[in-house]
Amino acid sequence: MRKLLLPRGAVNAVYLPYLQSPRRYQIFFGGASSGKSCFLATRAVLDTLQGRSTLVIRQVARTLRTSCWNEIGKAAARLGLTGCFRFNKTEMTVTARNNGAQLLFAGLDDVEKIKSISPAGGALTDIWIEEATEISYADFKQLDKRLRGQSRHEKRLTLSFNPVYKTHWIYREFFGGWDEGGRAYQSDTVSILKTTYQDNAFLTADDRAALENERDPYYRQVYTLGDWGVLGDVIFRAWRQEELHARAAAEERALYGLDFGFAADPCACVRCAYDRARRRVYVYDEICERGLTNDQLAARLRAFAGSAYVVCDSAEPKSIADLRRYGVSALPARKGPDSLMHGVQWLRAQEIVVDPRCRNLIRELTLYQWQRDREGNTLRQPRDRDNHLIDALRYALEGEMEARYAQAHQRPEW
């Protein structure tokens, strides 16, 4: 099959120039209901019939069945091409009958499957990452390495998403030449297209009204207008990501803090340091895991912190005693009056530099917000969510916050 004729109106007009775009990195972002996923599913169906094999990725595998898998099936039906494919929902594969090229589906929560997944014939030519803001930079780099092998087709890695915050690695990696008022950008290796609901001719009047009547400033900015957002009530703004591996190796005075958790909340621990002269906090690494018993947590902490003191949430004295018994130099945090607000305000006055591997802390710094009252007014009290590693960071730096506790991390309190 060398040529396929699209039915009139099968693809929104804004996407037509990208049906056969050869660039290595292709980014489709913007507002909700802009037709990004529908277009990419349609393109993937057509590409498969042309001999391209595509790996479709989301962060969590189970979400694929109700998102990309369904979009692929609807696209094939819409084009009248369902009979050209074999759909295997058990294996999550779609195979073109004319050439054996495949669409494969996998989640990044199944690492072993990602390592071994390969089309039945030929090389993988495409990777489509849906909701790409959910994945880490390290995962992106690993996926990029999967596009290898001989093929007559150019290799392409496509990312589709609603924008979040400009601190995200996607913005840093690809948007250096982006015009904030623009709609499209191209370089030799990258293409970027921004779309909104106004580009989608298939929406109903009710669909459009719901987006146009959005009142929350952040959601309107991101989901209606399709712009990279800055959350209005976010607590921490003076922070950035930076590779800290080399600095971490040379750091002499690492500090450790621990917030306890088990089922609903994770155990959260940070390795950090403080540059008092620059008022700068460096966060090198994290532990953020659910379901750890105290003996398992102790084993993780011994490997993570060695013999250094770990300042822990003092609300769990029994757990602190257990950690000591298992060989961890655990100390209780000194929580004074208003210690939460004091710690948060102190951290807000510092520059916080976070290594990109601290994915969970980056998420918390991005999402940690002030509470609101029933009328939506901002209260100067942090919400009790998205804060486990932030709490651990407060405990680790407790000695730096008050001069009289400046040596707390060196002082055993058995």
C-alpha positions, 0 to 999 in steps of 0.5 A: 500500500503506497498511498492512502486517501484520507476521508474529508475532515478525518484530521483537524486542519492544523495537524495536516502538515505533521502527518509525514513530518520527519523530525526526530523529536516532535512535540504536540502540546496545548489545551484540553480537547485540542485533538492531539491524541486523536490526531496522533492515533490517526497518524499511528494507524496510517504509519503502521500501514506504511511499515512503521512500528510504534511503541506507545508509552504512558507512565502507568500501563493500566491507563493505556487501555482506556486512553491510547488503545481506545483512540487507536481503535476509534481511529482505525474505525473512523478511517474504515481500516479496522479490517486491515489490522489484527487487534490483540488486547491481551498482548496489547498489540495491533498488527498490520495485515499487509506488512506485519508492522506493529503498534505496541503498548507499554507503561513505564511502571513495567521496566522489564517489559520496556527493556524487552519489547520489540516489534515482531519484524523490523526495527522500532521506528517511532515512540509516542509518549502520551501525557509526557509530563508524567515521565522523568527526564531519565526515562525519556533518555532511555526511550530515546536510546530504544530508537535504533536499528536499520529502517528505511523510515526516519526515527521519531520520538513524539511527546503529547501533553497538556503543559504544566510548569516551566520548571519541567524538564520538557520545557528546559530541553526543547523550548529554548527557541520557543516564542511564547506568543507563537503556535509552531516552532521547527529546527533541524531535529525538533518540531513543536505545535501548540493547539487549543480547543479552537483548533478542534472542529469536532467539539460540541458547543457544550464542550467549548463553553465548559472550557471558555467559562473556566474561572480558575486562573491556573486551569484557564491558563493551561487547559483553556489557553494551552500555555505553560503555567505558574500555579497561583497559590504555589508556596515555593518559587525560588527553586530550580533543577541542576545536575548535582552529582559532581558536587555531591561527591565532594560535599563534606557536610550532608544533612538528612531528614526523614518523614515517616509513612507506610501505606497511604503516605510514603517514607520520605528522606532527603540528602541535602546540604546548606550553603549559608553564605549564599542562602542556598539549599542543595538537595542531592537525593531522596527516598520516597517509598510506601510499605517499608517496615522499620527494619526495611527502612533502616536498611535503606537508611544505612545505605543512604546515610551511612553513620550520619545523623538522620533527623526524624519526625518526632511524632513517632518516638517508637519508630525512632527507637526502632531505627536506632536499634537497627543501627541508624543514627536517628534523632527526633526533630525539635518541633517548637511552636509554629514549627511548620510555618517557621520552617516553610517561611525559612525555606521560602527565603532560600534558593533551593537547587534540586538534582533531577533524580529527586523526582518526587521532591520536584513534584512536591515543590511544584504542587505544594500550595496554600490552603483556601477558604470556602470562598476560594481566598488564599490562607497563609497555611500550607495544605497538608498534602504534597509535602512528605519530602518537604517535611523531611527537608525541614527536619534536615535543615532544622539546625540551620534555621535557628542559631541555638540548634546550629549543631543539632545534627552533630548532637546525639539525643539517645 
